Amino acid sequence: MRKVCVPEKSKPHGWDIPSNNLCAQYLAECEKRNVMCNSEAARWLLGRVRQLQKLPFHKLIGKDRTALVDLCFEHLDSDGSGQLDVEELTVFARTVNPRAETEEGMHVLRKMDTWIPDGKVSRDEFHASLHAMWGNMKETELKQGVLEVLGQANEFSVLPTLRQKLRRVFQFMDMDESGRLDVTEMLQMGEALNPRVSRTEAWELLMNLDSDGDGDVDIEEFVEGMTLILAGQSETDSTQLLAELMDSHRFKYDFSRCFLGPNGVLAILPSLQRDSKCMSISFRNNGVRNAQCKGIFEALKDHRSLTVLDLGNNPIGDEGAKHLLDLVTINTNIVELYLDATHVTKQWYNTSATLGNRKFEDARPIKEQLARNAALAIGKVTRTDNLDIDKLFHDRKSQLKELFFTLVGPDMKVTYAALVAAIQDLGEEWGILPRDVVKALSPERMFAFVSASNPQSLGRGAGD
């Protein structure tokens, strides 16, 4: 009898909305590989889905018309005052006219502010107005209208008050939408600013903000605590800091407390491969072995934003290190790779005096490539030492093929100069200097010709 790999209790609420999201893909991979899913990992993935998705379809599940209107009101009430002012109603007006300005907001205010004309719209006034506007809509039309409201929001930088900005940050960091931040979400907040922040430091931050001592931080505690923390900073500096907290490229997946297991790591890799905006991934303490390093290489070699990978405290040896060296050689965005407490490091591997010198002793080749990647990141690299360009081209052949077909004309030909120039542009993203591309693609080298003066173009069958 086949075991149940994804029990219902392990599926977070709304796991399949939208369809084929990162969390749903992970659960499907667990079924496919016959691996027990990890509920904490699924929670991480679904939280990430909520941060990235443009429209919150999941919020509409199981809600009646009154609850849907409440959802709109709470979304528009950016300062949490319980009333909507002209600026907040201007956002509502943009559901009809995307270019609506304050004048349109005033028009909406005059139409809705009827019970107690005080220049603000209460929740009851909002309900009455939307009932008149949406009362005869079919359910599908109503939900579409609600999504249009939820899809509207002022740009973060133009929110008029610090309170509104802090509320927006809280909603972004509240990945499970519980209305409270736990230590895991506080850790994510700290790591957005410092990738090496510890769980202890995140816990200390939570304790500083948790005024009632219940172990979580609600939105009012967050706003009040962060207001005090930012009190000494200018408005410009505060806005910049808070905007960095909401940068989706600063996201870190921390699976160090999940223990996915070797096969579980392989099951989650396709989802991480799809998330092209995350900055950091930690598989520390997850039982990653040499075989999984090959899978990690295949999944992350083309990742555009990944800069930090933590594989510490895993039984990885030299065979795995070969794949990891290939990874950091091809993906030059990676500038930090942690391998402490693995068999790659000297103090864990050299248990016998007869082992002799090893290529990966102390992970030296990997450290050297990481140093080169860091130099690339700040523009200090002047030459491609020890870079196997042929292997890199082979590993990226699908991208090169795609590039070729974007360049060719109707006759399926492209000039040599145009091809080299295009590959030079790609090469800079891969950490290859333009002159090294020219050298690698020289006609003498490619076709064993003595002179490069005869061939003028490359086309179908040109290399035969």
N, C-alpha and C positions, 0 to 999 in steps of 0.2 A: 504494500500500500504506500503510495507516494505521500510523503509528509507535507503538512500544510506550512508553506514557507512564508506566507503573508497572512497571518491571522487578522481578523477584523479589528481586534483591539490595538494592533500595531499601526493601523492606518489613521493618520491625523485627520480631523474633520475637514472636509473639502479637498481631500487629497487628489481627486480626479478632475478638479476644475481649475483652469481650463484643461481640456484633454491633452494627453501626451506631454504634460509638464515635467519638470525635472524630477519631482517626487514620484509621479506615476511611472516615469521611465525606470527609476531605481527599483520600484516594487516589481515591475515587469521583468527586469533583469534578475531579480532574486528568484522569481518563479522559473525563469528560463534556465538558470544555473543550479536550481534546486538548493538554494542557500537561504538560511533563515534571515529574514529582514531585521534591521535594527530600528526600533521605533524612534530613538533619539536622532539617528541619521536622517530618517524620513522627516522628522520635525525641522531639522536644519534646512533640508532641501525645500520643504513647503514654505518656510519663512522666506527663503530666498526668492521663490516664485512670486510671493506677494510683493516683495520689494521691486521686482522687475516688471510685473505685468502692468499694462497701461490702464485697463479697466477692471475694477474689482467685481467680476461676475459672482464670485463666491459669496459676497455679502448679501446677495438677494435671495439666497436659499432659505426656504421656509418662512419668508416674511409676508404678512398680509399688507393691504394698502396703507393702513395707518403706520405700520412699522417702516415701510418703504419711504413714506413722507418724512418720518422722524430721521431716517438715515440721511436724506437730503439736507434737512435742517442742521443736523450735527456736522455734516461735511462743510456746509457754508459758514457755520459759526466758528470762524477760525480763532477767535480770542476766547471762546468758551464762556461768553457773557450770558448766554441764554436768550439773546436778542440779535437780530440781524440789522446792521447799519447799511448805509448807502454803498460803501465799498464792497461789503459782502454780497449785497444784492446785485451789484454790477457783475460779479462772477456768475450769478444765476442768469442774468440777462444775456450772457455770452452763449447760453445753450441755444438761443434763437439767433443772435447775431454775434459771431466770433470776435468782431471788432468793437463790441459795445464799450462805451466809455461811461463816465460818471453820470452824464445826462440820462442815459438809458436806465442806470441804477436808480436815479431819482424817480423816474417814471414808474418803475416797479414798486418802489417804496410808497408812492402816493396811492397806488392801487391796492396794496396789501395792508397799509397802516390805517385801518378803518375802525377798529374797536376802541382803541385809546390812541388818538393821534399825537404821538410823542416823538416822531422822527425815528422810531425803531419798530421792527416787526417782531412780535412775540411768536412763540411756538404755536399758540392757538390761532393767531392771525395767519400764520404761514399755512397751517393745516386747512383753514377755511378757504384760503385763496387757491391752494392746489386742488382742493376737492372740486371747486368750481371749474378749474382749468382742465383737470384730468379725470373728473368723475365718470365720464362716459367712455373712457378709453378701454379697449380690451387689455387683458393682462399682459400680453406680449408687448403692446404699445406702451403701457405704463412702465414696464421694466426697462424698455429702451429709453424712455424719458428719464428715468432715475439714473441709468448709466451715463446719460449725457450730462446730467448734473454732477455726478461723482467724477466725471472725466475733466471737469473744469476746476481750475485753481489758479490763484495768482502766483506768478513767479516768486520763488523764495526770496530773492534779493529785494523785491519791492514790497514785501509785507511790512506794514508801517510800524509795528511795535516788536520789541524783543519777546514779549509774551507769545505773540502769534508765531514767531519763528521757532521758539522753544516747543510749542505745541506741535508744530509740523515735524520737528526733529523727533519728538517722542513717538508720534504716529509712525514714522519711518522705522525707528528702532524696535517698536513693538511688533516683532515678526509674527508672533502667534495671535496677535490682535486680541489679547486678553484684557487690555486696558491697564496692564501692569508690566513693569520690566523686572525680570529675574536676573540672577547672577550671570547666566549665559548671555543674555541680551546686553547686560552691562559690559561683559567681556568683549562682545562685538563692538560696542561703542568705544571702549578703550583701544582696541586693536585698530580701529579706523584711523587713529592718530599715531599709534605706536604698535607695529606688528609684533613686538616682543613683550608686550604687557603681560603680566602674570595673572593667573586666576585670583591670587591673593590680593593683588592691587585692584582688580575689578570688584572683589568683595568689599574692599575698603571704600571704594567709590560708592557702592550701593548703600553701605551703612551710613555714609555721610549724607546721602539724599533721603534715606528712609526715616522720616521724622517720627512715625508711629511705631517703628520697630517690629513690623510684621513680616519682614524678610523680603518684601517686594517694594517697588517704587511706583506709585500711581502718577497720573499726569500732573496733578497739583503739586505733589512733592518734587517731581522733576523740575517743574517750572520755577518753584520757589528756591530750590537748592541751586540750580544752575544760574539763576539770577544773581545769587550771592557770589557764586564762583566767578562770574563774568563781570562783577561790579567794577573792578579796576581797569577794565579794558575799554577801548574806544568802540563806538558803534561799528566802525569799519572792521576792526579786528574781530569783534564778536561775531559779526555776520560771516566773515571768512571762515572762522573756526567751525561754526555751526554748519555752513555749507559743506565743509570737508567731511563732517559726520554723515552727511546725506549723499556722499559720493559713492555710487554703486560699484565703482572700480576699486574701492578700498575694502571690499568685503573679504572676510577670511572664513573659510570652512575649518572648523576645529573638531576633528573626530578623535582627539586624543583620549577622550573618556568613554568612547563607544565600544572599543575593541570589536571591530568589524570582522576580524579574522582574515586569513589570506584570500579566500574566495569572496568574502564580503567586500573586500577592497576592489576586486575586479568587477563586482556587480555595480559599484557606485561610480566607477570611472567614466562610463558613457555620459552620465549626467554632468559630471564636472567638466568633461570635454565640451559640452554644449554651452556651459556658462562662460562665455568668452570675456566677461568683465571682472571676474573675481581676481583678487591680488595675491591671495595666500591660501595654502592648503596644508593642513597638518594631519598626517597619518601616524603620528607618534603613538607607540604602545599598541599597534594594531596587528602585530604578527606578520608584517610584510616580509616576504622572503625573496630569494633571487628571482624566482619565476614571476612574481608580481611586479618586479622592477621592469621587466620587459613590457608588461601591460601598461605600467605608468609611463614609460617612454612613448609608446604608441599613442596613448591618449593625450599627452600633454606637450608633445614636441612642437605642435603648431599653435599652442595657446598664446593669445596675443597680449594678455594682461598679467599673467602669472609672474611674480617676481620672487616669491618665497615658497619653498617646499620643505617641510619638516618630516623627516623619516627616522628620527632618533628613536633609540630603544627598540629596534627591530632586528631580527637575526639575518641581516644582509651581509653577504660576503663579496669576494672579488667578482664572481659572475654577475651579481646584481650591479656592482659598481661599474662594470663595463657599460651596461645599459644607461646608468645614470650619467656617466661621462658623455655618452652619445646625446643624452637629453640636454644637458647644459651646453654642449657644443652646438647643437642645432638651434635650440631655443635660447638665444642670447639675452632674452628678457630676464631670465632667472639669474639673480645675483646672490641669492642665499639658499643653500641646501644643507640642512642639518643632518649629520650622520653620527652624532655622538652616541655612545653606547651601542654601536653596531660592530659586527666582525670586521668591518673595513678599517676601523681605527686601530692603531698599533697596540694599545693596551688591552684590547679585547681579543686580538687575533694571534699575536705572537706568543703562543703558549709553549713553543718548542724552539730551542736554539738551532735546530737543524732546518728550519723553514727557509732561511736565506732571505735575500732581498725580494721584495714583491713590488710589482708595478703600482699597486694601489695602497701600499703601506701609508698609513695616516691619511688616506684619501688624497694624496698629493696631486695627482693629475686633475682631479675634480676641483680641488682648491685653486689650482693654477688657472683653470678655465673660468671659474667663478670670478677670480680677480680680473681676468681679461674682460668678462662680461660687464663687470662694474666699471671698468675703464671705458668700455664702449658706451655705456649709459651716460657718461659725462663727456664723451667726445675726445678721450685721450689716447685711443688706440691708433697706432700708425702702421702696423703691419699684421698679417694674419699668421702668427707663429703656430706651427703644429696643427693647423686646421686642414682636415681632409676634405677638400672642396668636392672631389669626385663623389665621396660618400654622401656629403650633404646634398648635392644635386640629385643623387639617386633616391635619397629619402624624401626629397621634395618633388619628385618627378610629376606627380599629379598637378601641382601648382604650376610647374614649368609648362606642362602640356596645355593647361588652361590659358596660360599667358600666351603661348604660341598661337592658339586659335583666336585670341582677341586681336592679334597683330596681322594675320595673313589676309591677303586680298582674295578676290574671286578665283584667282589662279592658284590659290593655296601656296603662295610664296611670300616671303618677307626678306627685306634686305638684311645683310649681315650686320650692318651698323645699327639698324633699328632693333634687332633682336638683342644685341649686346647691350645697347643702352637701356632697354627695358629690364634685362636681367640685372644690370648694375643697380637699378632702382630697387628691385626686390632684394638684391644682395645686401644692400645697406641695412635693411630690416633684419636680415639673418646674421649680421656681423661680418660680412665679407666686404672688403674695400674694393672700390671700382677697379683699381689697377690689377687686383687679383682675379677679378672676373675676366678682364681682358686677357690675362695670361692663361687662365684655365680654358677659355674659349677660343684661343688663337687657332687659325686654320692649320698651322703647322702641327699643333698638338692634336687637334680634333681629327684631321684627315691625313696626317702624316705627309703633308705637302711641305716642300722646301720653301716655297714663297706664298705669300698671302695675296699676291696681286691679281691672280686669275679669277678666283671665284668671286662673283659679285652678289649672289643671292643664295638663300637657302630655301628649298621647297620640298615637296613630297619626293622622297627617294634620293635627296641630295647627299645623304651620308652613305648610300649603298656602295 
